[in-house]
Amino acid sequence: DLEDCINVTILRHMTNPKSSIMSAEKRARLRSNPVKVRFAEEVVVNGHTQGNSLLFLPNVLKVYLENGQTKAFKFDNTTAVKDIVLTLKEKLSIRVIEYFGLVLEQQYSITKLLLLHEDELIQKVVQKKDSHDYRCLFRVCFIPRDPTDLLQDDPLAFEYHFLQSVGDVLQERFAVEMKCNTALRLAALHMHERLDSCGQTRTSIKSITKEFGLDSFISPTLLSNMREKDLRKAISYHLKKIQSLLEPRQKVDEE
């Protein structure tokens, strides 16, 4: 019957993870009882989705990634924060995991993030917090003074941090500190980066927004406070400035 559902659990087999934060005993225990991870967007229970919360199920932690994905990890009374972090390191092919951590975000105050210590037990974390008031995020929490160091050390980690930064702007995580002109310049830079990643150098604002949507680059508050015509005009101005800065370098490269 095509309507039957099959639940699949992916079991991660851990082979001697190289990490200074894990003891030999811990590695041995993980080899015999590896962290179970499931990949899913939502879980439906009694016909209702579970929404944003710490848990998918009573013993399954929901972790949000900055690329829009959601991961779910089965845990027991010995599973620590670093177990989840190291599993994500392997799954996302991140090398410089020391920059990353798990944080709790309060549902109604996204500017307040609580960093979880690597040795904290997941079971105790979810017991202390109301699972419906918080959600768990995997974020870059520690970055080098010069971001180019991160790019050189691990391009994938740098890209993750870029997506995280874009998300912070669009979700207005730090909206109080964001000036209108700064937001417009960032939107133009984001559009330029998107075009460059698609192999394009020049295109109109109209075609960009038609393909990706203006809300992919502009925060909700800015969208509601400025006319779309004025937004397009301002972003177009900043895009031209970016292009004018790049043109001399492009000419040198062509020569």
Secondary structure, DSSP 8 states (H G I E B T S, - for coil): -TT------EE--------TTS-HHHHHHHHHS--EEEE-S--EETTEE--SSSEEETTEEEEE-TTS-EEEEE--TT-BHHHHHHHHHHHHT-S-GGGEEEEEEETTEEEEEEE--TT-BHHHHHHHS-TTTEEEEEEE----SSHHHHHHH-HHHHHHHHHHHHHHHHTTTTGGG--HHHHHHHHHHHHHHHHHHTT-S---HHHHHHHH-GGGTS-HHHHHHS-HHHHHHHHHHHHHHHHHHHHHHHHHHH-
